[in-house]
């Protein structure tokens, strides 16, 4: 690899060293200058605007059902996709330059990503970010060195965030990329690997508290198995629960007052993951006494991989009092894996925001766990993708509020169950003041049972269309 060093001056007359590697120029040393020079501050211009670098529907100060849009939609930048993902897939190397002018896999690069991330968030008006530990710094062979790097970069993040109003939404530890986690972290068959997982969680919790994070996420991508022939499922689930209990105990001991989250996913990379969907994860938490500290971080793409709709997973979480945060993305129904696309489906976003509004909002926020398509490989595409996602959920919020204010859907649901709320026997059933014997006698008196009233699905879908697209 050919390398040479030279000195250049930028327009502000500051000097810096640069390195030329294979014809590409990377900076060395801290140089504070605008990274996204051709991108303006993104402002709201309304639905009639044809400016690609403007919001059409996301108006941060617009009041919807008594709250500002920015309060309904606390958007967060995903450090891993936005600042790290370069379009690499299993069939080809990256198409996007995410070096931000620094030598990749160095601490200078880590700081360049911080500079880029904060400029990005400020230009879009995003107030939060989410991170994995190894998104922030290159992982070293020795965990002590990795932790030293994390201390250094978190100090730098705090310095950059001062006066910006930008905060951490949640943190987590990457316990799936390193080869040591080939059999999982909490579900590993190695006590040494288990200890390393615990060490990563401890440090990630330290960072989350240091950066003011509102939550901490467990995504068990490798907490699962491929075959029962080599797996003790009960043993592995007990060990996962032990690790989570230790995380709660330690987090509370250092002043973490936020929610812990499980992010359900049914498969990929493991064939069978233990947090298959919201119902499975909630059952696991209750079985192990973790339900008081944990909520769900629901991802749209994971919901569809589990064979559910996004809104189904939100409803199941909310009705159990465990709707916490949302990974805002969508998948491709023609592909059977996690494609993490930026959301553009307004129907899905409307159903989502209907559930969120009905649940009274989130304790977390809307993290764009989404990446630009491999062919969308410019810095402009990074901004355009976030504009798309933020506008999609803003439009979903407006339409969900309109559906609730219209009232016909809620009125129909209330009427549909009225035989339980408006009749003597229905009221006794709901109050738990009847028995099988009494109900059997009641059925005998009826003689024949009427067919229940129509579900009117097509009519309700028509109401959705009318509210969403009617004048």
C-alpha positions in Angstrom: 0.0 0.0 0.0 1.5 3.3 -1.1 1.5 6.0 1.5 2.9 9.5 1.5 2.4 12.5 3.8 2.0 16.1 2.9 0.7 19.4 4.3 -2.2 21.4 3.0 -4.1 24.5 4.1 -7.8 25.0 4.0 -9.6 28.2 3.3 -9.6 29.1 7.0 -5.8 29.0 7.1 -5.6 26.1 9.5 -2.9 23.5 8.8 -3.5 19.8 9.0 -1.6 16.7 7.9 -3.2 14.3 5.4 -2.5 10.8 4.4 -2.8 9.6 0.8 -3.7 5.8 0.6 -4.4 4.2 -2.7 -5.1 7.6 -4.2 -7.6 8.7 -1.5 -6.8 11.6 0.8 -7.5 11.3 4.5 -7.0 13.9 7.2 -5.0 13.5 10.3 -5.5 15.8 13.3 -8.6 17.7 14.5 -9.8 20.2 11.9 -13.1 21.8 12.6 -14.8 22.7 9.3 -18.1 22.1 7.6 -18.3 18.5 6.3 -21.6 18.7 4.4 -20.9 22.0 2.7 -23.5 21.7 0.0 -26.3 20.8 2.3 -28.4 23.6 3.8 -30.2 23.5 7.1 -33.4 21.6 6.4 -36.5 23.6 7.0 -40.3 23.0 6.7 -41.7 24.4 3.4 -45.0 22.6 3.2 -46.6 20.0 0.8 -46.4 22.3 -2.2 -42.7 22.7 -2.1 -40.6 21.0 -4.8 -37.3 21.6 -2.9 -35.8 18.2 -2.2 -33.9 19.5 0.8 -37.0 20.7 2.7 -39.6 19.1 4.9 -43.1 18.8 3.3 -44.9 17.5 6.3 -42.6 17.6 9.3 -43.3 21.0 11.0 -41.6 20.7 14.4 -43.6 23.4 16.1 -47.0 22.4 14.6 -49.4 21.4 17.5 -51.2 18.1 16.9 -53.6 16.9 19.6 -52.2 19.2 22.2 -48.5 18.6 21.6 -45.9 19.8 19.2 -45.0 17.5 16.4 -41.4 17.4 17.7 -42.7 16.1 21.0 -44.8 13.4 19.4 -41.9 12.4 17.2 -38.6 12.5 19.1 -36.4 11.4 16.1 -33.0 9.8 16.6 -30.1 9.2 14.3 -28.7 5.6 14.2 -24.9 5.9 14.6 -24.3 2.5 13.0 -26.1 2.9 9.7 -25.8 6.6 9.1 -22.1 7.1 10.1 -20.7 3.6 9.6 -22.6 1.6 6.9 -21.0 1.9 3.5 -23.2 -0.3 1.4 -21.2 -3.5 1.8 -23.2 -6.6 1.4 -22.5 -10.3 1.1 -22.0 -9.9 -2.7 -19.9 -6.8 -2.9 -17.8 -4.2 -1.1 -19.0 -0.7 -0.1 -20.2 1.9 -2.5 -20.3 4.9 0.0 -17.4 6.8 1.5 -18.0 7.1 5.2 -14.4 8.1 6.1 -15.4 11.8 6.5 -11.8 12.7 5.5 -10.1 10.5 8.1 -8.2 7.2 8.0 -10.8 4.5 8.7 -10.5 2.4 11.9 -8.6 5.1 13.8 -9.5 7.4 16.6 -9.3 10.3 14.2 -12.0 8.6 12.2 -14.1 8.1 15.3 -13.9 11.8 16.0 -14.6 12.6 12.4 -17.8 10.6 12.7 -18.8 12.6 15.8 -18.2 15.8 13.8 -20.2 14.5 10.9 -23.0 13.2 13.1 -23.5 16.4 15.0 -23.5 18.5 11.9 -25.9 16.1 10.3 -28.3 16.2 13.3 -28.2 20.0 13.6 -28.9 20.5 9.9 -32.0 18.2 10.2 -33.2 19.4 13.6 -32.7 15.9 15.1 -32.3 16.0 18.9 -31.3 12.4 19.6 -28.9 9.7 18.6 -28.5 5.9 19.4 -25.3 3.9 19.4 -23.6 0.5 19.8 -20.3 0.6 21.6 -18.2 -0.4 18.6 -20.0 2.1 16.3 -18.2 4.8 18.3 -14.7 3.5 18.1 -12.7 0.7 16.4 -12.7 -2.4 18.7 -9.2 -3.3 19.9 -7.9 -6.8 20.6 -7.6 -6.0 24.3 -10.9 -4.9 26.0 -9.0 -2.4 28.3 -7.8 -0.5 25.2 -11.3 -0.6 23.7 -12.7 0.9 27.0 -10.0 3.6 26.9 -11.0 4.6 23.4 -14.7 4.7 24.5 -13.8 7.0 27.4 -11.9 9.3 24.9 -14.7 9.4 22.3 -17.5 9.9 24.9 -15.6 12.9 26.3 -15.4 14.2 22.8 -19.2 13.6 22.2 -20.0 15.5 25.4 -17.9 18.4 24.2 -19.6 18.4 20.8 -23.1 18.2 22.3 -22.6 21.1 24.7 -25.1 23.8 23.9 -26.8 21.9 21.0 -29.7 20.3 22.9 -28.7 17.0 21.2 -28.8 14.0 23.6 -28.5 10.2 23.6 -31.8 8.3 23.2 -30.4 4.9 24.0 -27.2 2.9 24.0 -26.4 -0.7 23.5 -23.5 -3.1 23.2 -22.7 -4.9 20.0 -22.6 -8.6 21.0 -23.0 -10.1 17.6 -20.3 -9.0 15.3 -17.1 -10.3 17.0 -16.4 -13.9 16.3 -16.5 -14.7 20.0 -20.3 -14.3 19.8 -20.8 -16.9 17.2 -22.9 -18.9 19.6 -24.5 -15.9 21.2 -23.6 -13.6 24.2 -26.0 -14.5 27.0 -26.8 -17.8 25.3 -23.2 -18.7 24.7 -21.7 -22.1 25.7 -18.5 -20.4 27.0 -18.2 -18.8 30.4 -15.4 -16.6 29.2 -17.5 -15.2 26.3 -20.3 -14.6 28.9 -17.9 -12.6 31.0 -16.9 -10.5 28.0 -20.5 -9.9 27.2 -21.1 -8.7 30.8 -18.0 -6.4 30.5 -19.4 -4.9 27.3 -22.8 -4.3 28.8 -21.2 -2.7 31.9 -19.2 -0.3 29.8 -22.1 0.5 27.4 -24.3 1.3 30.5 -21.6 3.5 31.8 -21.5 5.4 28.5 -25.3 5.6 28.3 -25.5 7.2 31.7 -22.5 9.5 30.9 -24.2 10.7 27.7 -27.7 11.1 29.4 -29.4 8.2 27.6 -33.1 7.6 28.2 -32.9 3.9 27.5 -30.7 0.8 27.1 -31.4 -1.9 24.4 -30.8 -5.6 24.2 -31.0 -6.9 20.7 -30.2 -10.6 20.8 -29.4 -11.2 17.1 -27.3 -14.3 18.1 -29.2 -15.2 21.1 -30.7 -18.3 19.6 -29.8 -21.5 17.8 -29.7 -23.3 14.5 -30.3 -26.9 15.7 -31.6 -28.5 18.9 -29.1 -31.3 18.5 -26.4 -29.1 20.2 -28.6 -26.8 22.2 -30.0 -26.7 25.8 -32.7 -24.1 25.3 -33.7 -23.8 29.0 -30.1 -23.4 30.1 -29.5 -20.6 27.5 -32.7 -18.7 28.3 -31.9 -18.8 32.1 -28.4 -17.5 31.3 -29.8 -14.6 29.2 -32.2 -13.7 32.1 -29.2 -13.8 34.5 -27.3 -11.4 32.3 -30.3 -9.0 32.0 -30.9 -9.1 35.8 -27.2 -8.2 36.4 -27.5 -5.3 33.9 -30.6 -3.9 35.7 -28.9 -4.2 39.1 -25.7 -2.5 37.8 -27.6 0.2 35.8 -29.7 1.2 38.8 -26.6 1.3 41.0 -25.0 3.9 38.8 -28.1 6.1 38.5 -29.7 4.8 35.3 -33.4 5.7 35.7 -34.5 4.9 32.2 -36.1 1.9 30.6 -34.3 -1.3 29.5 -35.6 -2.5 26.2 -35.8 -5.8 24.3 -35.9 -5.5 20.5 -37.7 -8.5 19.2 -36.6 -10.3 16.0 -37.6 -13.8 14.8 -34.6 -14.8 12.7 -31.4 -13.7 11.0 -28.7 -14.3 11.8 -29.8 -17.2 13.9 -32.5 -19.5 12.6 -34.4 -19.4 16.0 -34.0 -16.3 18.1 -35.4 -16.3 21.6 -37.0 -12.8 21.3 -39.1 -13.9 18.3 -41.8 -11.2 18.7 -43.3 -8.9 21.2 -45.5 -11.5 22.8 -42.6 -14.0 23.2 -40.3 -11.3 24.6 -43.0 -10.1 27.1 -43.6 -13.7 28.2 -39.9 -14.2 28.7 -39.6 -11.0 30.8 -42.6 -11.9 33.0 -41.3 -15.5 33.5 -38.0 -14.1 34.8 -39.3 -11.2 36.8 -37.9 -8.5 34.5 -41.1 -6.9 33.4 -40.9 -4.0 35.8 -37.7 -2.7 34.2 -38.1 -3.7 30.6 -40.2 -2.4 27.7 -40.2 -3.2 24.0 -38.2 -1.5 21.3 -40.3 -2.4 18.2 -38.8 -2.4 14.8 -41.1 -2.4 11.8 -38.9 -4.6 9.6 -38.6 -7.2 12.5 -42.4 -7.3 12.9 -42.9 -8.3 9.2 -40.1 -10.9 9.4 -42.1 -12.4 12.3 -45.2 -12.6 10.1 -46.9 -9.7 11.8 -47.7 -6.2 10.9 -45.9 -3.3 12.5 -49.1 -2.1 14.2 -49.7 -5.6 15.6 -46.4 -5.6 17.5 -47.1 -2.0 18.8 -50.6 -3.0 19.9 -49.4 -6.1 21.8 -46.7 -4.1 23.5 -49.0 -1.2 24.4 -51.8 -3.4 25.8 -49.2 -5.0 28.1 -47.9 -1.6 29.2 -44.6 -2.3 27.5 -44.5 0.0 24.5 -41.2 1.9 24.9 -39.4 2.9 21.7 -39.5 2.4 18.0 -36.9 1.5 15.3 -38.4 3.3 12.4 -37.8 1.5 9.1 -39.5 -0.9 6.7 -38.7 -4.1 4.9 -39.1 -5.3 1.4 -41.8 -7.9 1.2 -40.1 -9.6 -1.8 -37.0 -10.3 0.3 -36.9 -12.6 3.4 -34.3 -10.7 5.4 -33.8 -7.5 7.3 -33.4 -4.8 4.5 -33.7 -1.8 6.9 -35.2 0.6 4.3 -36.1 4.2 5.1 -39.9 4.3 5.7 -42.1 5.6 2.9 -45.3 3.6 3.5 -47.7 6.2 4.8 -50.4 3.6 5.5 -48.0 1.8 7.8 -46.8 5.0 9.4 -50.5 6.1 10.0 -51.3 2.7 11.7 -48.1 3.1 13.8 -49.0 6.6 14.9 -52.6 5.6 15.7 -51.2 3.0 18.1 -48.7 5.4 19.6 -51.3 8.2 20.1 -53.7 5.7 21.6 -51.0 4.5 24.0 -50.2 8.0 25.1 -46.8 8.3 23.4 -43.4 6.6 23.9 -41.0 6.7 26.8 -38.3 6.4 24.1 -38.4 7.8 20.5 -38.2 7.0 16.8 -34.8 5.8 15.9 -34.1 5.5 12.1 -32.6 2.0 12.1 -32.4 2.4 8.3 -29.8 2.7 5.7 -29.8 4.2 2.2 -29.9 1.7 -0.6 -26.5 0.5 -1.9 -27.0 2.5 -5.1 -27.8 5.7 -3.1 -24.2 6.4 -2.2 -23.8 10.2 -1.8 -23.9 12.4 1.2 -26.9 14.1 -0.4 -28.7 10.7 -0.2 -28.0 10.5 3.6 -30.1 13.7 4.0 -32.7 12.9 1.5 -33.3 9.5 3.3 -33.9 11.2 6.6 -36.1 13.8 5.1 -38.2 11.0 3.6 -38.4 9.1 6.9 -39.2 12.2 9.0 -41.9 13.4 6.5 -43.4 9.9 6.4 -43.9 9.7 10.1 -45.1 13.3 10.3 -47.7 12.6 7.7 -48.6 9.4 9.5 -49.1 11.5 12.7 -51.3 14.0 11.0 -53.5 11.2 9.4 -53.7 9.2 12.6 -54.8 12.2 14.6 -57.4 12.9 11.9 -58.7 9.3 12.2 -59.0 9.6 15.9 -60.7 13.0 15.7 -63.1 11.6 13.0 -64.2 9.1 15.6 -65.9 6.5 13.3 -63.3 3.8 13.8 -63.4 4.1 17.6 -67.2 4.3 17.6 -67.5 1.2 15.5 -65.2 -0.8 17.8 -67.2 0.3 20.8 -70.4 -0.8 19.2 -68.9 -4.1 18.0 -68.5 -5.2 21.6 -71.6 -3.7 23.0 -73.3 -7.0 23.9 -70.7 -7.2 26.7 -71.1 -3.6 27.8 -74.8 -3.0 27.3 -76.5 -6.3 28.3 -77.0 -7.8 31.8 -75.2 -11.0 31.0 -72.4 -9.3 29.2 -71.8 -7.0 32.2 -71.8 -10.1 34.5 -69.1 -11.8 32.3 -66.9 -8.7 32.3 -67.3 -8.4 36.1 -66.4 -12.0 36.7 -69.7 -12.6 38.4 -71.0 -15.6 36.4 -70.0 -19.3 35.9 -70.0 -22.0 33.3 -73.2 -23.4 34.8 -75.0 -20.1 34.6 -73.8 -19.4 31.1 -74.8 -22.9 30.0 -78.3 -22.3 31.4 -78.5 -18.9 29.6 -77.5 -20.6 26.3 -80.2 -23.2 26.8 -82.8 -20.4 27.2 -81.6 -18.8 24.0 -82.0 -22.0 22.1 -80.2 -20.8 19.0 -77.3 -18.3 18.8 -77.4 -15.4 16.4 -74.5 -14.8 14.1 -72.4 -11.8 15.4 -72.7 -8.5 13.7 -70.6 -7.7 10.6 -67.0 -6.7 11.1 -67.3 -4.1 8.3 -63.6 -4.4 7.4 -64.1 -3.0 3.9 -66.1 0.0 5.2 -63.4 0.8 7.8 -60.7 0.6 5.2 -62.7 3.0 3.1 -62.9 5.3 6.1 -59.1 5.2 6.3 -58.8 6.2 2.6 -61.4 8.9 3.0 -59.6 10.5 6.0 -56.1 10.0 4.4 -56.9 11.3 0.9 -60.2 13.1 1.0 -60.5 16.9 1.0 
